[in-house]
Amino acid sequence: MFYSRMFFISIKKSKVTLGSKDKCVICSKKIQFHYNPMEEWGMEGSICGKCYSKKIKEYYPGEHTRVNKHLD
């Protein structure tokens, strides 16, 4: 008799999708839309739109106009 051996390899796909249940690395709230922090901010992981805007204001002072506020 011939027996075939089957090996199943499960591959985890890493997805960054809209509506994911990940948490912001700054405020720990659920993220609806992921923002990647800039390298000079010295952090890893995704951040939410509000925290991204705060960081932009810290590092780039001046007038900034937010668009798509309704997505927060």
SULFEN-V124080 format. One record per residue. N is the residue number from 1. RES is the residue in three letters. PSI is psi in whole degrees, -180 to 180 (none if undefined). OMEGA is omega in degrees with one decimal (none if undefined). BURIAL is + if it has 24 or more other ideal C-beta (glycine too) atoms within 12 Angstrom, else -. Layout:
n;res;psi;omega;burial
N;RES;PSI;OMEGA;BURIAL
N;RES;PSI;OMEGA;BURIAL
This chain:
n;res;psi;omega;burial
1;MET;148;179.6;-
2;PHE;121;178.0;-
3;TYR;125;176.7;-
4;SER;143;177.7;-
5;ARG;131;179.4;-
6;MET;134;176.0;-
7;PHE;129;178.4;-
8;PHE;123;178.3;-
9;ILE;120;177.8;-
10;SER;129;-179.7;-
11;ILE;122;176.9;-
12;LYS;127;176.5;-
13;LYS;129;178.2;-
14;SER;122;-178.5;-
15;LYS;137;169.9;-
16;VAL;106;-174.5;-
17;THR;159;174.9;-
18;LEU;142;177.4;-
19;GLY;11;179.2;-
20;SER;158;-176.4;-
21;LYS;17;178.2;-
22;ASP;161;-179.6;-
23;LYS;151;177.5;-
24;CYS;137;-179.4;+
25;VAL;-14;179.6;-
26;ILE;-56;-174.0;+
27;CYS;-8;178.4;-
28;SER;16;175.8;-
29;LYS;159;178.0;-
30;LYS;141;-177.4;-
31;ILE;128;174.1;+
32;GLN;-38;178.9;-
33;PHE;123;-175.3;+
34;HIS;136;171.2;+
35;TYR;136;176.7;+
36;ASN;128;179.3;-
37;PRO;151;177.5;+
38;MET;152;-176.3;-
39;GLU;-40;-177.1;-
40;GLU;-11;177.6;-
41;TRP;-18;175.8;-
42;GLY;41;177.9;-
43;MET;156;178.5;-
44;GLU;146;-179.9;-
45;GLY;179;-178.6;-
46;SER;152;176.0;+
47;ILE;159;-178.9;+
48;CYS;169;-178.1;+
49;GLY;-39;-179.5;+
50;LYS;-45;179.9;-
51;CYS;-35;177.0;+
52;TYR;-43;178.8;+
53;SER;-41;178.6;+
54;LYS;-43;179.9;-
55;LYS;-40;178.0;+
56;ILE;-44;-180.0;-
57;LYS;-36;178.3;-
58;GLU;-47;-174.2;-
59;TYR;-25;-179.5;-
60;TYR;80;-177.6;-
61;PRO;153;-179.3;-
62;GLY;-167;-178.8;-
63;GLU;125;176.9;-
64;HIS;132;179.0;-
65;THR;119;178.5;-
66;ARG;140;174.4;-
67;VAL;158;179.1;-
68;ASN;41;178.2;-
69;LYS;-29;-177.4;-
70;HIS;-13;-180.0;-
71;LEU;-12;-180.0;-
72;ASP;none;none;-
